[in-house]
Amino acid sequence: MIRAADLNSVEFTDPKTVRLISTAYIDEPAMAPLADGEEDLAILEEIEGMTSARQTIALPIPGGLHPGELLTEAAGYGWTLVNAAFCYTRSTGNRFNGPERGAWYASYGDLAVETAQAEVSWHLTQELEATGIFENTTSYRELFAGFTSQLHVIDPETKDAVLSPDPALAYPAGQVLARDILASGGNGILYPSARQASGQCLVALRPHLVQNIRQGATWDFVWSGAPVPTIHKR
């Protein structure tokens, strides 16, 4: 099993990494049609927040994340989306984070969009397979984010469980590696996608690394009875 000391690190800079997020979490505020401008919208959202449980309930901060690590409004657009990625975790975790601490996953490079689509398709297909019904339409929005940070690198030729396409093998090994990197002061990992040939992924293990978030295109993922979706750009 590889550890942080086994990996090289590089200064990684990319202004436009790609993450896909369900439009259910990103569409315009409900009050937007009632506002004539940003100032009016801010006032209406403040009024809504007085009675809205959605806005008043604090994020569930997992045990492995210090509240001081979370972003504030000063970080600009998308700060709540970054915080959510680190606060809402799965009971099994993911490839490079356990249930005690989330992470920000994205793709980069020439195949960034295709890689993000392949990753999302695989994960949602697994959820549909558990129900036995491959009938679903979900819309995703591109989130672009910039990075300038020192990151560890897993070479595509690496033979280790962390790169396995099987979560049962990859997740335990990857989570151990991520904890080791965090403990040694590291920031994140560049690694090859398990779902897209030649695809490149990154995981940011610290919220402040994710910068300059903005929205891109919207894609509809449609499952029509088969475990492979069709993907259409709106």
Protein Blocks (a to p, Z undefined) as FASTA:
>chain_A
ZZfklpccdddddfbbcddddfklmpccfklmmpgbfklmmmmmmmmmmmmmklmpccdd
dfkbcfklpccfknoghklmmmmmmmmccfklpfkbcfkbccddddedjklmmmmmmmmm
mmmmmmmmmnopacddddddddddddddddddddfklccfklpcblklmmmmmmmmmmmm
mmnopabdcdddfkbghiacdddfbfklpghiacddddddddehiabdcdddZZ
